[in-house]
């Protein structure tokens, strides 16, 4: 079943409240997905630097001495901030590829890479996952979140959403793709590979590959309507904004709200209950086979 939330802030004075607002939205969707939860936060950028979010089931061991090891291996200054089972590593952008190879060689799982995006996801109830990572205290310009009820793959950290398949890009999904194995093979022929068996990661990789080929975010989302089979509501995040698309049948619930301060998405209206000014918002159900996106 799964639950999706998304929030795009139009005004910078709301940035410190992003995590708090998203947390309430995420917890409201618990009964749609109690297996695992995750969020992507788009926060402050550091000029000339990139962020790599990694995860380990044994963080006390995996993250001990990691900063010193990275600095020695890369010959550059990196900082490591541990957040429960995750760590956010900030380092010069030109060292990104070498750092990813080094981290994967250490058995760390890459959650996401980008100049502003951080991804946190784990198995457990949304309220517990949000508390573990201190989501309420996080600020930023926009973010998306997901509560999962597993149907297509095992309940694991790597099976949780969001899925990221390119820098500062990620996707959350409610539904099921019926041609994900076929699309996985097509993407592999293009040199685009997925790391999990989850069908959502295929959707994320498809969108990333289209953007890499020169498509805009809107064009990439439009392509899902023709090229991906099954039932889906997608919400995708990018460095500059977020987008929404539903399949032509649109059997998965979705609702949007917009005010002068923000644009919000959720699987159900009740996720909007605590948003400021919601009583005066424009509220609507996104149309089937129609793309919506907002960018700075």
C-alpha atoms as one frame of an Amber mdcrd trajectory, in Angstrom:
protein
   0.000   0.000   0.000   2.693   2.515   1.078   2.467   6.190   1.929   4.198
   9.119   0.244   4.760  12.679   1.425   6.525  15.621  -0.158   7.018  19.268
   0.717   8.481  22.066  -1.420   8.973  25.374   0.387   8.567  28.570  -1.598
   9.856  30.870   1.160  13.235  30.632   2.832  11.933  31.609   6.276  10.258
  28.190   6.499  13.482  26.261   5.831  14.259  25.585   9.526  10.798  23.999
   9.887  11.046  21.584   6.965  12.009  18.521   8.990   9.379  19.166  11.641
   6.629  19.547   9.044   7.745  16.467   7.104   7.926  14.370  10.286   4.282
  14.996  11.134   3.286  14.167   7.555   5.361  10.976   7.562   4.030   9.673
  10.881   0.456  10.240   9.721   1.097   7.728   6.924   2.204   4.949   9.322
  -0.793   2.695   8.728  -0.044   2.775   5.010   3.497   1.496   5.582   4.737
   0.245   8.960   7.645  -1.858   7.610  10.224   0.853   6.966  10.501   4.560
   6.325  12.831   7.021   4.689  13.287  10.653   3.784  15.381  12.756   1.447
  16.217  16.254   2.641  17.568  18.953   0.341  19.517  21.305   2.577  22.437
  23.702   2.428  25.134  23.333  -0.194  28.841  23.724   0.399  30.547  25.359
  -2.582  32.824  22.937  -4.414  31.846  20.029  -2.166  29.631  16.973  -2.377
  27.790  14.957   0.267  27.772  11.169   0.363  25.272   9.546   2.722  26.253
   6.003   3.730  24.684   3.325   5.959  26.033   0.448   8.031  24.387  -2.150
  10.258  27.438  -1.829  12.546  28.068   1.922  12.632  30.215   1.861  15.784
  32.726  -0.276  13.935  32.284   0.976  10.368  32.465   4.686  11.134  35.284
   4.524  13.687  38.356   6.075  12.078  36.539   6.565   8.775  37.389  10.263
   8.495  41.119   9.677   8.920  41.063   6.736   6.510  39.286   8.810   3.858
  41.685  11.698   4.210  44.654   9.382   3.815  43.192   7.464   0.868  41.994
  10.518  -1.045  44.706  12.995  -0.131  41.965  15.514   0.632  40.035  16.834
   3.602  36.769  15.026   4.317  34.406  15.402   7.253  32.226  12.601   8.631
  29.048  13.257  10.628  27.491  10.143  12.167  23.691  10.038  12.401  22.663
   6.712  13.981  23.233   4.010  11.324  24.063   6.622   8.695  26.938   8.988
   8.139  27.115  12.089   5.960  30.518  12.626   4.396  31.431  16.013   2.920
  34.438  16.206   0.625  35.725  18.029  -2.482  33.514  17.275  -5.477  36.489
  16.183  -7.604  37.099  13.335  -5.134  33.526  12.008  -5.351  34.093   8.995
  -7.611  37.201   7.889  -5.737  35.386   8.277  -2.424  32.402   6.189  -3.557
  34.739   3.385  -4.655  36.628   3.567  -1.358  33.447   3.490   0.733  31.905
   0.607  -1.195  35.185  -1.256  -0.793  34.720  -0.874   2.968  31.294  -2.532
   2.719  29.342   0.677   3.301  26.003   1.142   1.545  25.636   4.334  -0.467
  22.245   5.936   0.226  22.721   8.990  -1.944  25.208  11.479  -3.377  24.777
  15.141  -4.174  25.604  18.709  -3.329  22.472  19.228  -1.229  20.656  15.875
  -0.828  20.881  13.635   2.234  18.934  10.342   2.444  18.060   8.508   5.637
  16.096   5.254   5.658  15.719   2.246   7.909  13.456  -0.627   8.858  10.914
   0.282  11.551   7.893   2.434  12.278   8.044   5.933  10.775   7.984   7.624
  14.201  10.958   5.545  15.314  12.915   6.103  12.122  12.277   9.858  12.295
  13.416   9.950  15.939  16.578   7.921  15.272  17.769  10.394  12.657  16.542
  13.575  14.324  14.398  14.446  11.327  12.490  17.152  13.191  15.674  19.213
  13.574  16.612  19.131   9.892  16.143  22.176   7.694  16.104  22.633   3.965
  14.246  23.812   0.900  12.305  20.634   0.136  12.068  16.948   0.921  10.196
  13.740   0.170   9.400  10.763   2.366   7.963   7.263   2.254   6.414   4.680
   4.541   6.617   1.175   3.108   4.390  -1.865   3.152   6.567  -4.363   1.322
   5.093  -6.309  -1.596   7.852  -6.704  -4.193  10.969  -7.406  -2.114  12.235
  -8.068   1.401  11.928  -5.656   4.312  15.489  -4.337   4.444  17.250  -1.001
   4.597  18.151  -1.245   0.927  14.538  -2.066   0.083  13.271   1.087   1.763
  12.590   4.300  -0.141  13.767   6.829  -1.326  15.960   5.341  -4.046  18.707
   7.483  -5.536  20.316   6.628  -8.865  22.030   9.925  -9.736  23.462  12.967
  -7.964  20.775  14.933  -6.095  18.007  12.767  -7.610  15.717  10.360  -5.777
  12.315   8.709  -6.039   9.527   7.399  -3.813   6.764   5.194  -5.167   3.393
   3.751  -4.279   2.378   0.885  -6.529   3.924  -1.977  -8.433   5.750  -2.061
 -11.777   5.034  -5.139 -13.861   7.822  -4.655 -16.428  10.636  -3.758 -14.040
  12.752  -6.807 -14.938  12.503  -6.023 -18.646  13.338  -2.363 -18.006  16.227
  -3.374 -15.742  17.768  -5.280 -18.679  17.230  -2.353 -21.046  18.900   0.029
 -18.622  21.816  -2.374 -18.096  22.488  -2.345 -21.832  22.881   1.433 -21.513
  25.315   0.977 -18.637  22.756   1.928 -15.981  22.676  -0.633 -13.167  20.514
  -1.055 -10.074  21.686  -2.408  -6.711  18.498  -3.941  -5.316  15.641  -6.136
  -6.495  13.099  -3.415  -5.728  10.972  -2.285  -8.660  11.065   1.332  -7.455
  14.803   1.554  -8.015  14.152   0.692 -11.661  11.765   3.640 -11.883  14.385
   5.906 -10.344  17.079   4.635 -12.715  14.786   5.131 -15.707  14.166   8.782
 -14.798  17.870   9.397 -14.092  18.879   7.848 -17.406  16.439  10.031 -19.331
  17.752  13.168 -17.605  21.340  12.086 -18.326  20.366  11.783 -21.992  19.213
  15.399 -22.020  15.554  15.210 -21.023  14.109  17.732 -18.601  12.546  16.512
 -15.367   9.105  16.970 -16.918  10.052  15.009 -20.039  11.559  12.199 -17.976
   8.397  11.912 -15.888   6.243  11.935 -19.026   8.311   9.026 -20.337   7.258
   6.842 -17.409   3.660   6.955 -18.644   4.575   5.193 -21.908   7.562   3.082
 -20.879   6.686   1.745 -17.416   3.810  -0.701 -16.961   1.836  -1.205 -13.794
   0.294   0.960 -11.117   2.357   3.855  -9.837   2.370   7.203  -8.170   5.883
   8.646  -8.344   7.278  11.613  -6.453  10.798  12.503  -7.463  13.203  14.946
  -5.883  15.950  16.898  -7.616  18.361  19.577  -6.489  15.970  22.300  -7.622
  12.534  20.882  -6.846  10.204  17.936  -7.040   7.776  16.347  -9.470   4.717
  14.082  -9.409   3.232  11.674 -11.933   0.545   8.989 -11.765  -0.091   6.136
 -14.186  -3.049   6.398 -16.616  -5.379   4.370 -14.374  -4.333   6.224 -11.195
  -5.729   3.737  -8.710  -3.203   4.744  -6.051  -4.452   7.657  -3.930  -2.816
  11.058  -4.155  -3.624  14.614  -3.123  -1.810  17.929  -3.437  -2.053  21.284
  -1.687  -0.555  24.645  -2.578  -0.322  27.965  -0.747   1.867  31.034  -1.157
   4.350  29.335   1.191   4.605  25.738  -0.027   3.492  22.873  -2.258   2.664
  19.611  -0.479   1.964  16.076  -1.667   0.578  13.110   0.257  -1.178   9.818
  -0.281  -4.044  11.088   1.886  -5.309  14.521   2.886  -4.922  13.824   6.611
  -1.148  14.216   6.202  -1.781  17.939   5.618  -3.708  18.463   8.861  -0.908
  20.245  10.752   0.512  22.279   7.870   0.275  26.048   8.422  -2.422  27.732
   6.359  -3.828  24.460   5.016  -7.391  25.681   5.524  -6.838  28.302   2.804
  -4.799  26.094   0.456  -5.721  25.068  -3.059  -6.266  21.311  -2.746  -6.699
  18.908  -5.636  -6.195  15.327  -6.784  -3.475  15.060  -9.439  -4.881  13.868
 -12.754  -3.948  10.484 -14.262  -1.073  10.462 -16.764  -0.278  14.090 -15.952
   3.044  15.524 -14.813   3.325  18.185 -12.128   6.619  19.702 -11.051   7.942
  22.720  -9.197  11.487  24.028  -9.436  13.423  26.967  -8.072
